[in-house]
Amino acid sequence: MKESHFLQLFLSLLQEAIWRGQKTLPKKLTEEETAWLFNIAKQQAVSGLILDSLIRNNIIIPQRLVFEAIGLVEQVKQNSKRINNGVLQLHQLMIEANSQYVIVKGQPVATYYPDALLRQSGDVDYYCDAINFPKSENALKKIWNIVPDPHDSDYHIHFDYHGVIYEGHFALVKLYNAKKERYWQQFLEEDKGATVTIDGIEIKTLSPTMHTLYVFLHLYSHLIKLGVGLRQFCDLAVMLHYVKNQIDHQQLQNYLKALGMEKAFRACGSILVDYLGLPEDDLGINLNNSDRRYGRKILDVVMYRGNMGHYNRYSGFTGWKHIIEASVIKFSHFVKFLPLAPDYSCRWMIHVLKNILI
């Protein structure tokens, strides 16, 4: 009963934070409630949203935690400003390199929140196609004096510049299916793109329809691996709501069908509607009982594993112990969510097993 009460309190504050609508919130929180909120907000990477909601709504919390809440909110805002500056630096670099690019996830999605600075920022993700990626790499070497490890990943490079982490993608998704990856690449090449305004500068990103698809695919790939935080679901929710008139929902469904991800999207969508308060019309589909049943299973994993699956795992595991633990988690997620995207899940699991055995 207590756990259910805490979860409802957390979700009510999160809904208020992302929609700024009228929510019935308590006037005062106990020490236990406040401590739980601080902890779960950190695990789910939504500290800025939750704590700012407490402050704006004048909810009374233990005195010793008031200044901590204010300080944590300011930390989130300052970090967002730092990452925004990193986006602008990258934008200028691409201009100098004469390279076409798009920034994805992160800061472009943050612009859809009521207060962009309250979204907890991580790194800067960008994508360049086969023609433009070499131009961007040359600019990194000549202008930023950075030589990324070419073997860092099979779909992106990873580097740090002035304290901001960047991931430069030459492929945005890995579907473990050559045919579906060709579909995805075709969708990407046909996308006309869009722009968002960050600190007064127009920054290139994907079109709302394509970006929504990508944010979902990225979310789901992390979910079935080791887990993902509610921040990722908040991102998807605000996109579906605040740019709903710019999303072609029929085209989005066509994309999902071609990639075999319809059921997975519906299950994740049920979390947005049932637990984050997204109007079902904004989702563009009518949910059924099966969607909601799987949505509850997904929420259980999300709340247990936290942001990128970092929580409720043994700390200090390295080598084979780490591999075994991660593999057990991945296999349990594979079994639990197999019906939602069977082709993707099976091919991904074969990939996991190959990596273990090699």
BABA-795434 format. One record per residue (C-alpha): residue number from 1; residue in one letter; x, y, z negated. Coordinates in nm, 3 decimals, m for minus. Example, Ala and Ser with C-alpha at 12.3 -4.5 7.8 and 13.67 -1.06 7.14 Angstrom:
<sites>
SITE seq type      c1      c2      c3
SITE   1    a   1.230  m0.450  m0.780
SITE   2    s   1.367  m0.106  m0.714
</sites>
This chain:
<sites>
SITE seq type      c1      c2      c3
SITE   1    m   0.000   0.000   0.000
SITE   2    k   0.280   0.240  m0.093
SITE   3    e   0.469   0.167   0.232
SITE   4    s   0.153   0.231   0.435
SITE   5    h   0.100   0.564   0.256
SITE   6    f   0.460   0.673   0.320
SITE   7    l   0.438   0.580   0.688
SITE   8    q   0.112   0.771   0.734
SITE   9    l   0.264   1.075   0.564
SITE  10    f   0.568   1.057   0.793
SITE  11    l   0.358   1.021   1.108
SITE  12    s   0.127   1.308   1.006
SITE  13    l   0.425   1.541   0.965
SITE  14    l   0.577   1.423   1.292
SITE  15    q   0.252   1.484   1.480
SITE  16    e   0.226   1.832   1.331
SITE  17    a   0.584   1.901   1.435
SITE  18    i   0.545   1.803   1.801
SITE  19    w   0.192   1.934   1.861
SITE  20    r   0.168   2.220   1.610
SITE  21    g  m0.199   2.135   1.571
SITE  22    q  m0.414   2.128   1.261
SITE  23    k  m0.322   1.831   1.047
SITE  24    t  m0.437   1.744   0.697
SITE  25    l  m0.112   1.758   0.505
SITE  26    p  m0.049   1.730   0.130
SITE  27    k   0.026   2.046  m0.066
SITE  28    k   0.292   1.877  m0.277
SITE  29    l   0.520   1.573  m0.253
SITE  30    t   0.668   1.363  m0.530
SITE  31    e   1.040   1.298  m0.566
SITE  32    e   0.992   0.947  m0.429
SITE  33    e   0.789   1.063  m0.127
SITE  34    t   1.038   1.336  m0.043
SITE  35    a   1.342   1.108  m0.073
SITE  36    w   1.173   0.851   0.151
SITE  37    l   1.092   1.116   0.411
SITE  38    f   1.449   1.248   0.414
SITE  39    n   1.582   0.895   0.464
SITE  40    i   1.337   0.776   0.731
SITE  41    a   1.364   1.104   0.923
SITE  42    k   1.740   1.054   0.940
SITE  43    q   1.702   0.693   1.054
SITE  44    q   1.458   0.792   1.327
SITE  45    a   1.665   1.098   1.439
SITE  46    v   1.381   1.343   1.369
SITE  47    s   1.515   1.524   1.063
SITE  48    g   1.480   1.868   1.220
SITE  49    l   1.117   1.809   1.312
SITE  50    i   1.008   1.656   0.980
SITE  51    l   1.190   1.894   0.747
SITE  52    d   1.089   2.202   0.945
SITE  53    s   0.728   2.086   0.922
SITE  54    l   0.763   2.066   0.542
SITE  55    i   0.904   2.417   0.531
SITE  56    r   0.658   2.581   0.773
SITE  57    n   0.358   2.431   0.598
SITE  58    n   0.481   2.542   0.254
SITE  59    i   0.464   2.189   0.118
SITE  60    i   0.606   2.183  m0.233
SITE  61    i   0.896   1.941  m0.276
SITE  62    p   1.141   1.891  m0.566
SITE  63    q   1.346   2.209  m0.613
SITE  64    r   1.681   2.034  m0.576
SITE  65    l   1.583   1.921  m0.225
SITE  66    v   1.454   2.255  m0.096
SITE  67    f   1.792   2.399  m0.003
SITE  68    e   1.905   2.063   0.134
SITE  69    a   1.603   2.063   0.369
SITE  70    i   1.674   2.419   0.482
SITE  71    g   2.040   2.333   0.536
SITE  72    l   1.964   2.019   0.736
SITE  73    v   1.722   2.205   0.964
SITE  74    e   1.987   2.471   1.027
SITE  75    q   2.243   2.199   1.106
SITE  76    v   2.010   2.050   1.366
SITE  77    k   1.954   2.391   1.524
SITE  78    q   2.324   2.476   1.534
SITE  79    n   2.405   2.139   1.689
SITE  80    s   2.136   2.192   1.953
SITE  81    k   2.287   2.531   2.036
SITE  82    r   2.629   2.368   2.070
SITE  83    i   2.494   2.102   2.305
SITE  84    n   2.304   2.367   2.504
SITE  85    n   2.632   2.551   2.551
SITE  86    g   2.786   2.224   2.672
SITE  87    v   2.510   2.195   2.934
SITE  88    l   2.582   2.549   3.055
SITE  89    q   2.955   2.474   3.076
SITE  90    l   2.883   2.164   3.283
SITE  91    h   2.648   2.364   3.506
SITE  92    q   2.927   2.613   3.575
SITE  93    l   3.172   2.331   3.642
SITE  94    m   2.938   2.179   3.901
SITE  95    i   2.903   2.516   4.074
SITE  96    e   3.282   2.545   4.096
SITE  97    a   3.303   2.187   4.223
SITE  98    n   3.028   2.249   4.481
SITE  99    s   2.870   1.931   4.345
SITE 100    q   2.500   1.848   4.329
SITE 101    y   2.388   1.712   3.992
SITE 102    v   2.096   1.666   3.754
SITE 103    i   2.096   1.678   3.374
SITE 104    v   1.872   1.407   3.229
SITE 105    k   1.710   1.332   2.893
SITE 106    g   1.842   1.538   2.602
SITE 107    q   1.839   1.911   2.651
SITE 108    p   1.598   1.926   2.948
SITE 109    v   1.344   1.723   2.749
SITE 110    a   1.402   1.944   2.444
SITE 111    t   1.259   2.238   2.641
SITE 112    y   0.917   2.068   2.626
SITE 113    y   0.907   2.076   2.244
SITE 114    p   0.737   2.367   2.061
SITE 115    d   1.086   2.454   1.930
SITE 116    a   1.362   2.309   2.149
SITE 117    l   1.629   2.353   1.882
SITE 118    l   1.451   2.118   1.640
SITE 119    r   1.500   1.815   1.864
SITE 120    q   1.804   1.630   1.732
SITE 121    s   2.061   1.642   2.012
SITE 122    g   2.325   1.383   2.088
SITE 123    d   2.526   1.411   2.407
SITE 124    v   2.490   1.553   2.758
SITE 125    d   2.387   1.304   3.027
SITE 126    y   2.421   1.398   3.393
SITE 127    y   2.396   1.218   3.724
SITE 128    c   2.571   1.271   4.058
SITE 129    d   2.512   1.058   4.367
SITE 130    a   2.785   0.875   4.561
SITE 131    i   2.875   1.185   4.763
SITE 132    n   2.889   1.427   4.471
SITE 133    f   3.033   1.212   4.193
SITE 134    p   3.391   1.226   4.333
SITE 135    k   3.361   1.606   4.353
SITE 136    s   3.260   1.622   3.987
SITE 137    e   3.547   1.392   3.886
SITE 138    n   3.799   1.607   4.070
SITE 139    a   3.664   1.916   3.894
SITE 140    l   3.697   1.741   3.557
SITE 141    k   4.063   1.672   3.632
SITE 142    k   4.155   2.009   3.783
SITE 143    i   3.944   2.251   3.578
SITE 144    w   3.878   2.074   3.245
SITE 145    n   4.198   1.867   3.251
SITE 146    i   4.002   1.550   3.174
SITE 147    v   4.073   1.208   3.324
SITE 148    p   3.796   0.970   3.210
SITE 149    d   3.864   0.599   3.181
SITE 150    p   3.747   0.447   3.513
SITE 151    h   3.662   0.122   3.334
SITE 152    d   3.455   0.288   3.063
SITE 153    s   3.128   0.143   3.198
SITE 154    d   2.980  m0.004   3.512
SITE 155    y   2.742   0.290   3.547
SITE 156    h   2.893   0.597   3.378
SITE 157    i   3.205   0.770   3.251
SITE 158    h   3.232   0.903   2.899
SITE 159    f   3.437   1.196   2.769
SITE 160    d   3.461   1.475   2.512
SITE 161    y   3.509   1.841   2.602
SITE 162    h   3.532   2.105   2.329
SITE 163    g   3.349   1.884   2.083
SITE 164    v   3.059   1.793   2.314
SITE 165    i   3.019   1.432   2.431
SITE 166    y   2.930   1.383   2.798
SITE 167    e   2.816   1.081   2.994
SITE 168    g   2.859   1.121   3.368
SITE 169    h   2.642   0.869   3.549
SITE 170    f   2.701   0.734   3.897
SITE 171    a   2.407   0.499   3.831
SITE 172    l   2.122   0.585   3.596
SITE 173    v   1.966   0.248   3.522
SITE 174    k   2.068  m0.116   3.517
SITE 175    l   1.778  m0.347   3.601
SITE 176    y   1.981  m0.668   3.652
SITE 177    n   1.796  m0.720   3.980
SITE 178    a   1.952  m0.601   4.307
SITE 179    k   1.618  m0.558   4.483
SITE 180    k   1.467  m0.349   4.205
SITE 181    e   1.782  m0.143   4.171
SITE 182    r   1.754  m0.063   4.543
SITE 183    y   1.392   0.044   4.478
SITE 184    w   1.508   0.268   4.195
SITE 185    q   1.784   0.421   4.408
SITE 186    q   1.533   0.489   4.684
SITE 187    f   1.299   0.658   4.436
SITE 188    l   1.591   0.866   4.308
SITE 189    e   1.704   0.972   4.654
SITE 190    e   1.352   1.078   4.750
SITE 191    d   1.304   1.283   4.432
SITE 192    k   1.290   1.656   4.496
SITE 193    g   1.405   1.743   4.146
SITE 194    a   1.308   2.035   3.923
SITE 195    t   1.466   2.291   3.694
SITE 196    v   1.434   2.382   3.328
SITE 197    t   1.550   2.700   3.159
SITE 198    i   1.817   2.666   2.892
SITE 199    d   1.945   2.986   2.733
SITE 200    g   1.819   3.184   3.031
SITE 201    i   1.991   2.967   3.293
SITE 202    e   1.808   2.744   3.542
SITE 203    i   1.940   2.389   3.499
SITE 204    k   1.873   2.111   3.750
SITE 205    t   1.694   1.797   3.638
SITE 206    l   1.465   1.528   3.780
SITE 207    s   1.105   1.599   3.878
SITE 208    p   0.858   1.551   3.590
SITE 209    t   0.731   1.223   3.739
SITE 210    m   1.076   1.075   3.797
SITE 211    h   1.211   1.208   3.470
SITE 212    t   0.923   1.053   3.275
SITE 213    l   0.999   0.720   3.441
SITE 214    y   1.368   0.748   3.358
SITE 215    v   1.312   0.850   2.994
SITE 216    f   1.087   0.546   2.954
SITE 217    l   1.332   0.305   3.121
SITE 218    h   1.616   0.432   2.905
SITE 219    l   1.400   0.398   2.593
SITE 220    y   1.294   0.044   2.676
SITE 221    s   1.644  m0.074   2.763
SITE 222    h   1.768   0.030   2.418
SITE 223    l   1.457  m0.104   2.244
SITE 224    i   1.505  m0.463   2.355
SITE 225    k   1.879  m0.454   2.298
SITE 226    l   1.933  m0.336   1.942
SITE 227    g   1.644  m0.098   1.881
SITE 228    v   1.561   0.267   1.931
SITE 229    g   1.438   0.556   1.717
SITE 230    l   1.107   0.742   1.722
SITE 231    r   1.286   1.046   1.867
SITE 232    q   1.285   0.867   2.204
SITE 233    f   0.909   0.813   2.180
SITE 234    c   0.859   1.178   2.085
SITE 235    d   1.053   1.273   2.399
SITE 236    l   0.822   1.065   2.616
SITE 237    a   0.513   1.201   2.441
SITE 238    v   0.600   1.569   2.483
SITE 239    m   0.687   1.517   2.848
SITE 240    l   0.357   1.346   2.919
SITE 241    h   0.170   1.626   2.744
SITE 242    y   0.346   1.952   2.819
SITE 243    v   0.408   1.885   3.190
SITE 244    k   0.103   1.663   3.244
SITE 245    n  m0.021   1.875   3.535
SITE 246    q   0.313   1.828   3.712
SITE 247    i   0.324   1.449   3.675
SITE 248    d   0.185   1.238   3.956
SITE 249    h   0.037   0.959   3.744
SITE 250    q  m0.052   0.740   4.041
SITE 251    q   0.304   0.765   4.170
SITE 252    l   0.435   0.688   3.824
SITE 253    q   0.221   0.373   3.812
SITE 254    n   0.348   0.275   4.158
SITE 255    y   0.706   0.311   4.036
SITE 256    l   0.637   0.103   3.725
SITE 257    k   0.467  m0.171   3.928
SITE 258    a   0.755  m0.190   4.175
SITE 259    l   1.002  m0.226   3.887
SITE 260    g   0.788  m0.477   3.695
SITE 261    m   0.758  m0.247   3.393
SITE 262    e   0.382  m0.173   3.380
SITE 263    k   0.304  m0.375   3.067
SITE 264    a   0.609  m0.244   2.885
SITE 265    f   0.505   0.114   2.960
SITE 266    r   0.150   0.047   2.840
SITE 267    a   0.273  m0.104   2.511
SITE 268    c   0.506   0.188   2.448
SITE 269    g   0.228   0.423   2.551
SITE 270    s   0.005   0.284   2.278
SITE 271    i   0.258   0.409   2.021
SITE 272    l   0.237   0.757   2.171
SITE 273    v  m0.142   0.756   2.148
SITE 274    d  m0.208   0.561   1.828
SITE 275    y   0.080   0.682   1.611
SITE 276    l   0.209   1.006   1.762
SITE 277    g  m0.127   1.158   1.854
SITE 278    l  m0.084   1.192   2.231
SITE 279    p  m0.427   1.233   2.399
SITE 280    e  m0.491   0.911   2.592
SITE 281    d  m0.581   1.111   2.905
SITE 282    d  m0.224   1.246   2.910
SITE 283    l  m0.093   0.890   2.935
SITE 284    g  m0.276   0.843   3.263
SITE 285    i  m0.398   0.489   3.181
SITE 286    n  m0.663   0.325   2.963
SITE 287    l  m0.511   0.112   2.689
SITE 288    n  m0.641  m0.232   2.593
SITE 289    n  m0.610  m0.449   2.281
SITE 290    s  m0.305  m0.631   2.415
SITE 291    d  m0.123  m0.301   2.469
SITE 292    r  m0.198  m0.199   2.113
SITE 293    r  m0.098  m0.536   1.969
SITE 294    y   0.243  m0.515   2.133
SITE 295    g   0.266  m0.148   2.041
SITE 296    r   0.242  m0.241   1.675
SITE 297    k   0.520  m0.499   1.719
SITE 298    i   0.736  m0.236   1.886
SITE 299    l   0.670   0.013   1.607
SITE 300    d   0.777  m0.245   1.349
SITE 301    v   1.111  m0.286   1.529
SITE 302    v   1.151   0.091   1.568
SITE 303    m   1.091   0.161   1.200
SITE 304    y   1.314  m0.128   1.089
SITE 305    r   1.609  m0.078   1.323
SITE 306    g   1.610   0.302   1.352
SITE 307    n   1.793   0.518   1.602
SITE 308    m   1.983   0.300   1.851
SITE 309    g   1.946   0.003   1.614
SITE 310    h   2.201   0.141   1.368
SITE 311    y   2.007   0.050   1.052
SITE 312    n   1.932  m0.270   0.861
SITE 313    r   2.246  m0.433   0.993
SITE 314    y   2.551  m0.555   0.806
SITE 315    s   2.814  m0.284   0.793
SITE 316    g   3.175  m0.355   0.866
SITE 317    f   3.112  m0.648   1.097
SITE 318    t   3.371  m0.668   1.373
SITE 319    g   3.481  m0.928   1.626
SITE 320    w   3.276  m1.247   1.636
SITE 321    k   3.064  m1.154   1.334
SITE 322    h   2.949  m0.839   1.513
SITE 323    i   2.886  m1.029   1.837
SITE 324    i   2.683  m1.298   1.659
SITE 325    e   2.475  m1.048   1.464
SITE 326    a   2.405  m0.833   1.773
SITE 327    s   2.324  m1.143   1.978
SITE 328    v   2.072  m1.269   1.719
SITE 329    i   1.898  m0.931   1.720
SITE 330    k   1.890  m0.919   2.101
SITE 331    f   1.753  m1.272   2.125
SITE 332    s   1.479  m1.199   1.871
SITE 333    h   1.376  m0.890   2.073
SITE 334    f   1.388  m1.094   2.393
SITE 335    v   1.145  m1.351   2.253
SITE 336    k   0.919  m1.089   2.095
SITE 337    f   0.882  m0.869   2.403
SITE 338    l   0.933  m1.116   2.691
SITE 339    p   0.573  m1.089   2.825
SITE 340    l   0.603  m0.712   2.868
SITE 341    a   0.871  m0.722   3.139
SITE 342    p   0.958  m1.089   3.204
SITE 343    d   1.185  m1.046   3.507
SITE 344    y   1.385  m0.765   3.348
SITE 345    s   1.408  m0.946   3.013
SITE 346    c   1.518  m1.280   3.157
SITE 347    r   1.783  m1.128   3.383
SITE 348    w   1.907  m0.911   3.099
SITE 349    m   1.933  m1.211   2.865
SITE 350    i   2.130  m1.406   3.126
SITE 351    h   2.366  m1.107   3.142
SITE 352    v   2.399  m1.109   2.761
SITE 353    l   2.474  m1.483   2.752
SITE 354    k   2.735  m1.451   3.027
SITE 355    n   2.915  m1.180   2.831
SITE 356    i   2.917  m1.397   2.518
SITE 357    l   3.053  m1.700   2.700
SITE 358    i   3.317  m1.521   2.908
</sites>
